[in-house]
Amino acid sequence: MRRQFRSGLVIAALAVAGAGFTTQAHAQAVDQAACDTATATVVKDQTNVTRDTKSVKNATTALKKAKTADKKAATAVKKAKTAKQKSKAKKARTASKKKVTAADKKLKSMRTKLEKSTAKLAVDKESAQQLCTPGY
């Protein structure tokens, strides 16, 4: 009889404690749909950052190649012997300068785009962490 009474108290105590845990769990529940959406957004942002990083790398390479071509064109202008060669070399040099300017602009825009996507990723990551963490 005494043993049954004790076990009854233990069960009652566990039931009360369990009720406390379940109400706490309900208060800390995570909205799974919102969490999934936020996670998908973060994955998309990470893909964008990866793409933009590659674009910056490619734009940097293009700028280096354009500068090299410009140096070669400048050398060709200096080495030209006849007036016709000099005129042709100057036109080529002007074209190469335009290519350098265009490549420089492209690199700057790609860097700006990368900065924006990196900032967006940071914000969305924080938001997703809050949405997916219980009791946040």
Summary of the structure (lengths in Angstrom):
residues: 136
radius of gyration: 32.9
end to end distance: 46.7
largest distance: 120.0
contacts: 346
relative contact order: 0.14
helix: 91%
strand: 0%
